[in-house]
Amino acid sequence: MSVRPKVSIIVPIYNVERYLVRCMESLLNQTLREIEIIMVDDGSPDKCPALCDQYAAIDSRIKVIHKQNEGLGYARNTGLTMATGEYVAYIDSDDFIETNMFERLYASAIQNNCQVVFCGFNIYDNPKQNIIRSIQETPETRIFPTKTECEAFLMGMLSSYNKTRITNYEMSVWHAIYKLDIIREHRIEFCSERIVMSEDILYNIDFLSYIDRMAIIPDQLYNYCINPNSLSNQYRKDRFEKAKLLFTEIINHLSARDINFPLDTISNILALNVRFCMSSCAKSLTAVRDKEEAIKLFSVISHDPMIKQYIYPNIKRYPVRYKLLFSLLKLQAYKPLLFLLRKY
């Protein structure tokens, strides 16, 4: 009889031929050997499908799914259908991890009887392979031993501030392991990032609303690599509308799960995404006429009812940079706003 894997690792794959070997080597060399790796080829147009099959041929712990392209969220859902581990992890195929990541996360989960465990991470400049920043979510292992405290952690993802970051905790799913039984029992799935941006936070809202014990460990075990060609790092004209849709969906998901939340602080996630929308627009400018397009976008944002309701009343609460940017937006000082966004 086969032994149940301790962790199922789901790896969506699309057009990452350049990075896939690095990612897979970091998974195959994990000190926790009782794992399964589910490679989901999301209709990749490069050599990734063949690489997936090659890896499956050399290691029995690897499963491969070839499917039609539907995006990251649905690729993760497809991987979940084949997962058999006690816990599930979601690794992006253009990133890589430390060799003891799953040993550390799983040991903490078992020792502390937790349904999810998060760790710290490093941010890499992908082309240069330099660590830009290291994020330690907590200076020592921290346990959240009740449902109320787990929901407080979630609020920290959505709304709190510290000196350098607009949220206390990283919202991504890639630096954690999640109890598979919880996912199956409550049919928790990812939405499509093609419809709603930042699908990870909606997944975390759904998962964290059903648990009563979790942990964060200080170890920086995940290496997030900034890919300049990633959609998340490119300006898209629909980003502002998607930022508003995400905010609406966050409210809907919290309300559906009877989680109490103050709108004035939850609005911080709207501020975060609107700032990124304006910044990516400003930094994408290549011609004089683009400045006019950027100013048109800033004008649309500044007059939007959602911005007036949730952002402007909270400007005084924001970190200094956000306070300055949104004050300029409120004053309709678009040219100084554009200058600051391009500089920072």
The 8 nearest C-alpha neighbors of each residue, nearest first, counted from 0:
[[1, 2, 3, 4, 83, 33, 84, 59],
 [2, 0, 3, 4, 33, 83, 60, 84],
 [3, 1, 4, 0, 33, 5, 84, 83],
 [2, 4, 84, 5, 1, 83, 85, 33],
 [5, 3, 84, 34, 33, 6, 35, 2],
 [4, 6, 85, 84, 33, 34, 86, 3],
 [7, 5, 86, 84, 34, 87, 4, 85],
 [6, 8, 87, 84, 35, 82, 34, 36],
 [9, 7, 36, 88, 87, 89, 37, 35],
 [8, 10, 37, 89, 78, 88, 36, 90],
 [9, 11, 38, 90, 39, 91, 92, 37],
 [12, 10, 39, 74, 38, 75, 40, 71],
 [13, 11, 40, 39, 41, 92, 10, 15],
 [12, 14, 43, 15, 41, 40, 42, 11],
 [13, 15, 43, 16, 45, 44, 12, 47],
 [16, 14, 17, 18, 13, 19, 93, 12],
 [15, 17, 19, 47, 18, 14, 46, 45],
 [16, 18, 15, 19, 20, 93, 14, 21],
 [19, 17, 93, 15, 21, 16, 20, 22],
 [18, 20, 22, 16, 21, 15, 92, 23],
 [19, 21, 23, 22, 18, 24, 17, 16],
 [22, 20, 24, 19, 18, 23, 25, 95],
 [23, 21, 95, 19, 25, 20, 24, 92],
 [24, 22, 26, 20, 25, 21, 27, 19],
 [23, 25, 27, 26, 21, 22, 20, 28],
 [24, 26, 23, 22, 28, 96, 27, 95],
 [27, 25, 23, 24, 28, 29, 22, 98],
 [26, 28, 24, 29, 25, 23, 32, 58],
 [29, 27, 26, 25, 98, 24, 30, 32],
 [30, 28, 98, 31, 26, 27, 99, 32],
 [29, 31, 99, 32, 98, 102, 28, 101],
 [32, 30, 102, 29, 33, 101, 34, 99],
 [31, 33, 34, 30, 29, 28, 27, 102],
 [34, 32, 4, 5, 31, 35, 6, 3],
 [35, 33, 4, 6, 32, 5, 7, 36],
 [34, 36, 60, 7, 61, 8, 4, 37],
 [35, 37, 61, 8, 7, 60, 9, 62],
 [38, 36, 62, 9, 63, 61, 8, 10],
 [37, 39, 63, 10, 62, 11, 36, 64],
 [40, 38, 11, 64, 12, 41, 10, 63],
 [39, 41, 65, 12, 42, 64, 48, 43],
 [40, 42, 68, 66, 43, 13, 12, 67],
 [43, 41, 68, 67, 66, 40, 44, 65],
 [42, 44, 13, 14, 41, 45, 40, 47],
 [45, 43, 14, 42, 46, 13, 47, 48],
 [46, 44, 47, 43, 14, 16, 48, 15],
 [47, 45, 49, 48, 16, 50, 44, 43],
 [46, 48, 50, 16, 49, 45, 51, 43],
 [49, 47, 51, 50, 46, 40, 52, 43],
 [48, 50, 52, 51, 47, 46, 53, 54],
 [51, 49, 47, 53, 52, 48, 54, 46],
 [52, 50, 48, 54, 49, 53, 47, 55],
 [53, 51, 55, 49, 54, 50, 56, 48],
 [52, 54, 50, 56, 51, 55, 49, 57],
 [53, 55, 51, 56, 57, 52, 50, 58],
 [56, 54, 61, 52, 53, 58, 57, 62],
 [55, 57, 53, 54, 58, 52, 59, 61],
 [56, 58, 54, 55, 53, 59, 61, 52],
 [59, 57, 60, 55, 61, 56, 54, 27],
 [58, 60, 61, 55, 57, 56, 62, 35],
 [61, 59, 35, 58, 36, 62, 34, 55],
 [60, 62, 36, 55, 59, 58, 35, 37],
 [61, 63, 37, 38, 36, 55, 60, 64],
 [64, 62, 38, 37, 39, 51, 65, 61],
 [63, 65, 39, 40, 38, 66, 62, 37],
 [66, 64, 40, 39, 41, 63, 42, 67],
 [67, 65, 41, 42, 40, 64, 68, 39],
 [66, 68, 42, 41, 69, 65, 40, 43],
 [67, 69, 42, 41, 70, 66, 43, 74],
 [70, 68, 73, 67, 41, 74, 71, 72],
 [71, 69, 72, 73, 68, 74, 191, 41],
 [70, 72, 74, 73, 75, 11, 192, 69],
 [73, 71, 191, 189, 75, 74, 190, 70],
 [72, 74, 76, 75, 71, 70, 69, 77],
 [75, 73, 71, 77, 76, 72, 11, 70],
 [76, 74, 78, 72, 73, 77, 11, 71],
 [77, 75, 73, 79, 78, 74, 188, 189],
 [78, 76, 74, 79, 75, 80, 73, 81],
 [77, 79, 75, 76, 80, 81, 9, 37],
 [80, 78, 76, 82, 81, 77, 75, 9],
 [79, 81, 78, 77, 82, 76, 83, 75],
 [82, 80, 79, 78, 83, 77, 37, 62],
 [81, 83, 79, 7, 80, 84, 78, 87],
 [82, 84, 81, 7, 4, 3, 85, 179],
 [85, 83, 4, 6, 7, 5, 86, 3],
 [84, 86, 5, 179, 6, 178, 4, 83],
 [85, 87, 178, 6, 179, 177, 84, 176],
 [86, 88, 7, 177, 176, 6, 179, 8],
 [89, 87, 8, 176, 9, 7, 175, 90],
 [90, 88, 9, 173, 8, 10, 172, 91],
 [89, 91, 10, 173, 9, 92, 88, 8],
 [92, 90, 94, 93, 10, 11, 89, 173],
 [91, 93, 94, 19, 22, 12, 10, 90],
 [92, 94, 18, 91, 15, 19, 22, 224],
 [95, 93, 223, 224, 92, 91, 22, 222],
 [96, 94, 22, 222, 25, 21, 221, 93],
 [97, 95, 221, 222, 25, 220, 98, 100],
 [96, 98, 220, 100, 99, 221, 25, 95],
 [97, 99, 29, 100, 28, 25, 30, 96],
 [100, 98, 102, 30, 97, 101, 29, 103],
 [101, 99, 220, 103, 97, 102, 98, 104],
 [102, 100, 104, 103, 105, 99, 31, 29],
 [101, 103, 31, 99, 105, 100, 104, 106],
 [102, 104, 106, 101, 100, 105, 99, 107],
 [105, 103, 101, 107, 106, 102, 116, 108],
 [106, 104, 108, 102, 107, 103, 101, 109],
 [107, 105, 103, 109, 108, 104, 110, 102],
 [108, 106, 110, 104, 105, 109, 111, 103],
 [107, 109, 113, 105, 106, 111, 112, 110],
 [110, 108, 112, 106, 107, 111, 105, 113],
 [111, 109, 107, 108, 112, 106, 113, 105],
 [110, 112, 108, 109, 113, 107, 142, 214],
 [113, 111, 109, 108, 110, 114, 212, 107],
 [114, 112, 213, 108, 212, 111, 115, 214],
 [113, 115, 178, 213, 212, 177, 210, 108],
 [114, 116, 177, 213, 113, 176, 178, 214],
 [115, 117, 214, 175, 215, 176, 213, 108],
 [116, 118, 175, 215, 174, 216, 214, 115],
 [119, 117, 216, 215, 174, 218, 217, 219],
 [120, 118, 219, 135, 218, 136, 134, 217],
 [119, 121, 219, 221, 134, 220, 222, 133],
 [122, 120, 133, 222, 132, 134, 223, 221],
 [121, 123, 223, 132, 131, 130, 224, 222],
 [124, 122, 130, 224, 129, 131, 125, 223],
 [123, 125, 129, 128, 225, 127, 126, 224],
 [124, 126, 224, 128, 225, 127, 123, 226],
 [127, 125, 128, 124, 226, 129, 225, 123],
 [126, 128, 129, 125, 124, 123, 130, 131],
 [129, 127, 125, 124, 126, 123, 130, 224],
 [130, 128, 124, 127, 123, 131, 125, 126],
 [129, 131, 123, 132, 122, 124, 121, 128],
 [132, 130, 123, 122, 129, 124, 133, 121],
 [131, 133, 122, 130, 121, 134, 123, 120],
 [134, 132, 121, 120, 122, 135, 131, 219],
 [135, 133, 120, 119, 121, 136, 132, 219],
 [134, 136, 119, 137, 217, 219, 133, 138],
 [135, 137, 119, 134, 217, 168, 138, 118],
 [136, 138, 217, 139, 135, 216, 140, 215],
 [139, 137, 217, 135, 136, 140, 216, 141],
 [140, 138, 217, 137, 141, 216, 215, 218],
 [141, 139, 216, 215, 217, 142, 137, 214],
 [140, 142, 215, 214, 139, 216, 143, 137],
 [141, 143, 214, 144, 213, 140, 215, 212],
 [142, 144, 213, 148, 212, 149, 214, 145],
 [145, 143, 212, 142, 211, 213, 148, 146],
 [146, 144, 211, 148, 147, 212, 143, 149],
 [145, 147, 211, 149, 148, 210, 150, 212],
 [148, 146, 150, 145, 149, 151, 211, 144],
 [147, 149, 151, 145, 150, 143, 146, 152],
 [150, 148, 146, 152, 151, 147, 143, 145],
 [149, 151, 153, 147, 152, 148, 146, 154],
 [152, 150, 148, 154, 153, 149, 147, 155],
 [153, 151, 155, 149, 150, 154, 148, 156],
 [152, 154, 150, 156, 155, 151, 149, 157],
 [153, 155, 151, 157, 156, 152, 158, 150],
 [156, 154, 152, 159, 167, 153, 157, 158],
 [157, 155, 168, 153, 154, 166, 170, 167],
 [158, 156, 154, 155, 268, 265, 166, 153],
 [157, 159, 265, 264, 267, 155, 154, 166],
 [160, 158, 155, 166, 167, 165, 157, 161],
 [161, 159, 165, 166, 167, 164, 158, 162],
 [160, 162, 164, 163, 167, 165, 159, 166],
 [163, 161, 164, 160, 318, 165, 319, 167],
 [162, 164, 161, 165, 160, 318, 166, 167],
 [165, 163, 166, 161, 162, 160, 167, 318],
 [164, 166, 160, 161, 159, 167, 163, 271],
 [167, 165, 159, 160, 164, 156, 168, 158],
 [166, 168, 155, 159, 156, 160, 161, 164],
 [169, 167, 156, 166, 155, 170, 136, 152],
 [168, 170, 171, 156, 167, 166, 136, 172],
 [169, 171, 200, 156, 168, 199, 172, 203],
 [172, 170, 199, 173, 169, 200, 174, 203],
 [171, 173, 174, 199, 175, 89, 170, 203],
 [172, 174, 89, 90, 171, 175, 88, 91],
 [175, 173, 117, 118, 172, 221, 171, 119],
 [176, 174, 117, 116, 173, 172, 88, 118],
 [175, 177, 88, 87, 115, 116, 86, 178],
 [178, 176, 115, 87, 86, 179, 114, 88],
 [179, 177, 86, 114, 180, 181, 85, 115],
 [178, 180, 86, 182, 181, 85, 87, 177],
 [179, 181, 183, 182, 178, 184, 85, 86],
 [182, 180, 184, 179, 183, 178, 185, 209],
 [183, 181, 187, 179, 180, 186, 185, 184],
 [182, 184, 186, 180, 181, 185, 179, 187],
 [185, 183, 181, 182, 186, 180, 187, 179],
 [184, 186, 187, 183, 182, 181, 209, 206],
 [187, 185, 183, 182, 184, 188, 181, 180],
 [186, 188, 182, 185, 205, 206, 183, 189],
 [189, 187, 76, 186, 190, 202, 182, 72],
 [188, 190, 72, 202, 76, 198, 191, 73],
 [189, 191, 72, 198, 192, 188, 73, 195],
 [192, 190, 72, 193, 194, 73, 195, 189],
 [191, 193, 195, 196, 194, 198, 72, 190],
 [194, 192, 191, 195, 196, 70, 190, 69],
 [193, 195, 192, 191, 196, 241, 190, 244],
 [196, 194, 192, 245, 193, 241, 198, 191],
 [195, 197, 192, 198, 241, 245, 194, 193],
 [198, 196, 199, 200, 195, 192, 245, 201],
 [197, 199, 201, 196, 200, 192, 190, 195],
 [200, 198, 202, 197, 171, 201, 172, 203],
 [199, 201, 203, 202, 170, 198, 197, 204],
 [200, 202, 204, 198, 203, 199, 205, 249],
 [203, 201, 199, 205, 200, 204, 189, 206],
 [204, 202, 200, 206, 205, 201, 207, 199],
 [205, 203, 201, 207, 202, 206, 208, 200],
 [204, 206, 202, 203, 208, 207, 201, 187],
 [207, 205, 203, 208, 204, 209, 202, 187],
 [208, 206, 209, 204, 210, 203, 205, 149],
 [207, 209, 206, 205, 210, 204, 256, 150],
 [210, 208, 207, 206, 211, 205, 181, 146],
 [211, 209, 207, 208, 212, 146, 114, 206],
 [210, 212, 146, 145, 149, 144, 213, 209],
 [211, 213, 144, 113, 145, 143, 210, 114],
 [214, 212, 113, 115, 143, 114, 116, 142],
 [215, 213, 142, 116, 141, 143, 117, 113],
 [216, 214, 117, 141, 116, 118, 140, 217],
 [215, 217, 140, 118, 218, 139, 117, 141],
 [218, 216, 137, 139, 138, 135, 119, 140],
 [219, 217, 119, 220, 216, 118, 135, 120],
 [220, 218, 119, 120, 221, 118, 121, 135],
 [219, 221, 97, 100, 120, 218, 96, 119],
 [220, 222, 120, 96, 174, 219, 121, 223],
 [223, 221, 121, 95, 96, 120, 94, 122],
 [222, 224, 122, 94, 123, 121, 221, 225],
 [225, 223, 123, 125, 94, 122, 124, 226],
 [226, 224, 124, 125, 123, 227, 223, 122],
 [225, 227, 229, 228, 125, 224, 232, 124],
 [228, 226, 229, 232, 225, 233, 125, 230],
 [229, 227, 226, 230, 232, 233, 231, 225],
 [228, 230, 226, 231, 232, 227, 233, 225],
 [231, 229, 233, 232, 228, 234, 235, 227],
 [230, 232, 229, 233, 234, 228, 227, 226],
 [233, 231, 230, 229, 227, 234, 228, 226],
 [234, 232, 230, 231, 235, 279, 229, 228],
 [235, 233, 279, 280, 283, 236, 232, 276],
 [234, 236, 237, 238, 233, 280, 276, 279],
 [235, 237, 238, 234, 239, 280, 240, 276],
 [236, 238, 240, 235, 239, 241, 242, 234],
 [239, 237, 241, 235, 240, 236, 242, 276],
 [240, 238, 242, 241, 237, 276, 273, 243],
 [239, 241, 243, 242, 237, 238, 244, 236],
 [240, 242, 244, 238, 243, 239, 245, 195],
 [243, 241, 239, 245, 240, 244, 272, 238],
 [242, 244, 246, 240, 241, 245, 247, 239],
 [243, 245, 241, 247, 246, 242, 248, 240],
 [244, 246, 248, 242, 247, 243, 195, 241],
 [247, 245, 249, 243, 244, 248, 269, 242],
 [246, 248, 244, 250, 245, 249, 251, 243],
 [247, 249, 251, 245, 250, 246, 252, 244],
 [250, 248, 246, 252, 251, 247, 245, 253],
 [249, 251, 253, 247, 248, 252, 254, 246],
 [250, 252, 248, 254, 249, 253, 255, 247],
 [253, 251, 255, 249, 254, 250, 248, 256],
 [254, 252, 258, 250, 256, 255, 251, 249],
 [253, 255, 257, 251, 256, 252, 250, 258],
 [256, 254, 252, 253, 257, 251, 258, 250],
 [255, 257, 253, 254, 258, 252, 208, 205],
 [258, 256, 254, 255, 253, 259, 208, 252],
 [259, 257, 253, 256, 254, 260, 150, 208],
 [260, 258, 257, 261, 253, 254, 150, 256],
 [259, 261, 262, 258, 265, 154, 253, 264],
 [262, 260, 263, 264, 265, 259, 266, 158],
 [263, 261, 265, 264, 266, 260, 309, 250],
 [262, 264, 266, 261, 265, 309, 313, 267],
 [263, 265, 158, 266, 262, 267, 261, 159],
 [266, 264, 262, 158, 267, 263, 157, 268],
 [267, 265, 269, 264, 268, 263, 309, 262],
 [266, 268, 270, 265, 269, 158, 264, 271],
 [269, 267, 271, 270, 266, 157, 265, 272],
 [270, 268, 266, 267, 272, 271, 246, 273],
 [269, 271, 267, 273, 268, 272, 274, 310],
 [272, 270, 268, 274, 269, 273, 267, 275],
 [271, 273, 275, 269, 274, 270, 242, 276],
 [272, 274, 276, 270, 275, 271, 269, 277],
 [273, 275, 277, 271, 272, 276, 270, 278],
 [274, 276, 278, 272, 273, 277, 279, 271],
 [275, 277, 273, 274, 279, 278, 238, 272],
 [278, 276, 280, 274, 275, 279, 281, 273],
 [277, 279, 275, 281, 340, 280, 276, 274],
 [280, 278, 234, 282, 276, 281, 277, 275],
 [279, 281, 277, 283, 278, 234, 282, 276],
 [282, 280, 278, 279, 283, 341, 284, 340],
 [281, 283, 279, 341, 284, 280, 278, 340],
 [284, 282, 280, 281, 279, 285, 234, 233],
 [283, 285, 282, 289, 281, 286, 290, 280],
 [286, 284, 283, 289, 287, 282, 288, 290],
 [287, 285, 289, 288, 284, 290, 283, 291],
 [288, 286, 289, 290, 285, 291, 284, 292],
 [287, 289, 290, 291, 286, 292, 285, 284],
 [290, 288, 292, 291, 286, 287, 284, 293],
 [291, 289, 293, 288, 292, 287, 294, 284],
 [290, 292, 294, 289, 288, 293, 295, 287],
 [291, 293, 289, 295, 290, 294, 296, 288],
 [294, 292, 290, 296, 295, 291, 289, 297],
 [293, 295, 297, 291, 296, 292, 333, 298],
 [296, 294, 292, 298, 293, 297, 291, 299],
 [295, 297, 293, 299, 294, 298, 300, 292],
 [298, 296, 294, 300, 299, 295, 301, 293],
 [299, 297, 295, 301, 296, 300, 294, 302],
 [298, 300, 296, 297, 302, 301, 303, 295],
 [301, 299, 297, 303, 298, 302, 296, 306],
 [300, 302, 298, 299, 303, 328, 297, 329],
 [303, 301, 300, 299, 298, 304, 307, 306],
 [302, 304, 300, 306, 305, 301, 299, 307],
 [305, 303, 307, 306, 308, 302, 309, 301],
 [306, 304, 308, 307, 303, 309, 310, 243],
 [307, 305, 310, 303, 309, 308, 304, 311],
 [306, 308, 304, 305, 311, 309, 310, 303],
 [307, 309, 305, 306, 304, 310, 311, 312],
 [308, 310, 306, 266, 307, 305, 311, 312],
 [311, 309, 306, 313, 312, 307, 308, 314],
 [310, 312, 313, 314, 307, 309, 306, 308],
 [313, 311, 310, 314, 309, 308, 307, 315],
 [314, 312, 311, 310, 316, 315, 263, 309],
 [315, 313, 316, 322, 311, 317, 312, 310],
 [316, 314, 313, 317, 322, 312, 318, 311],
 [315, 317, 314, 313, 318, 322, 312, 319],
 [316, 318, 322, 314, 315, 321, 319, 313],
 [319, 317, 321, 320, 322, 316, 162, 165],
 [320, 318, 322, 321, 323, 317, 324, 315],
 [321, 319, 323, 322, 318, 324, 317, 325],
 [322, 320, 324, 323, 318, 319, 317, 325],
 [321, 323, 319, 317, 320, 314, 325, 324],
 [322, 324, 326, 320, 321, 325, 319, 327],
 [325, 323, 321, 327, 326, 322, 320, 328],
 [324, 326, 328, 327, 322, 323, 329, 321],
 [325, 327, 329, 323, 328, 324, 322, 330],
 [328, 326, 330, 332, 324, 325, 329, 336],
 [327, 329, 325, 331, 326, 330, 301, 332],
 [328, 330, 326, 331, 327, 301, 325, 311],
 [329, 331, 327, 332, 328, 326, 333, 325],
 [332, 330, 328, 329, 333, 327, 301, 298],
 [333, 331, 327, 330, 334, 335, 328, 336],
 [332, 334, 336, 331, 335, 294, 337, 328],
 [333, 335, 337, 336, 332, 338, 294, 339],
 [336, 334, 338, 337, 333, 332, 339, 327],
 [337, 335, 333, 339, 334, 338, 327, 340],
 [336, 338, 334, 340, 335, 339, 333, 281],
 [337, 339, 335, 341, 336, 340, 342, 334],
 [340, 338, 342, 336, 341, 337, 343, 335],
 [341, 339, 337, 278, 343, 342, 338, 281],
 [340, 342, 282, 338, 339, 281, 343, 337],
 [343, 341, 339, 340, 338, 282, 337, 281],
 [342, 340, 341, 339, 278, 338, 282, 320]]
